[in-house]
Amino acid sequence: MSSQIIVITGATRGCGRAMVERFVEAGHTVIGCGRSEALVAELRTEFGSPHRFDVVDVANDDQVQTWAQSVLAAGFVPDLLINNAAVMNNPAPLWEITAAEFQSLISVNIVGTANVIRHFVPAMVGRQRGVIVNFSSGWGRVTAPEVAPYCATKYASEGLTLALAQELPRGMAAVPLNPGIINTEMLQQCWADGASAYPTAEQWSQVAAPFLLSLGAKDNGKSLSVPS
């Protein structure tokens, strides 16, 4: 497989960090972002040129625009664009979730995805090739108590992505992807000790990275899941 340019949000933690490692190992150029200056600095130290990592809050459209313009001006038009950045609510009945916490999930999980699409996808459409993967969830296809805000954002991600798929030119793809259940900080936030029964991000990435790299125009508009 020829080298690809992969842009990934939420690259500093959990599944994002693990995907960065697998893609770099496979010989691809990775462009990533995260909100933590310290964690972004770690990625810059570990993975030098041609890889690139920036501090970006995807919920801030101005920051995403500045980042995308700089990345694209440097010649990095994504072959694979992965919207992985997401936050989880503290488990509680919906009526106990504060307005600020609910808004935080909407801002990152939905608005953030749309911001990244807005500023990167036109360059991909201009070449009429490339794959956009928006991370969904099992909770974007079924529901569970005490995670209603998260379910709402992931159901939204499914709808947004499937509509986007209908807008893309032939040769491109948009895919809502359920990554499966992974033992990350996010899962630990929901299930505490029960999270340890599931694969780590490192273990998951060994299967997920090749699967992501296999996606193409044939997968446009399909709600997919990483094989277990």
C-alpha positions, 0 to 999 in steps of 0.5 A: 500500500502506498503512503497516505496522508492521515489527518486525525483529531483527538490524537493525544490519548487512548485510541487516537494515540494508538492509531497514530503509532500504528499508522506511523509504523505502517509508513504513513504521514500522520497529521494530528491534533489535541487540546493538551499542549503537554501531550501534543509536545510528547507526540512531536518529540516521538514522531518528527517530520514529516509528521505534524501535531498541533494544539487545536480545540476542534470545537473552536471553528477559528482554531480549526480553520487556522490549523487546516489552512496551515496543513493544506498549505504545506501540501498535506491533503488528507487521503484519510480524515478521521474525526476521533475527538470526543468527550463523555458525560459523567453518568447520570440521568438526563435531567441531572446533566447540567446545561454546561456539560451537555453543551460541551458534548455537543460542541466537541462531538458534533460541532467539532466534527462539522468544523473539521469537515468544513475546513478539510473536505473541500480540498479532498473534494477538489481531488475527488478522492479520500475517505472521511471516517467519523467515529460513532459508537455502539451508543450511536446505534443503541441506547443505554441509561445515564449516557443520554447526551453521549448517545445523542451526539453519536446518533447525530454523528451517524446521521451527519455522516450518512447525509455527507456520504450522499453529497460526496463525488464518486470516488470518495467515501464518508463512513460512520464507524463504531470502534467497539468497546475499548478499555480507555479513560472514557470507558473507565469513566462509565464502567469503572473496573468493568472496563478492564474486561475489554481490549486496551487501545493498543490491542484494539489498534492492531486490528483497527488501523489496518481496517481503517486503511482498507476503507475506500469508495466502496464503503461510502454511506455504510455504517461500519464497525471495527471487527472484534 
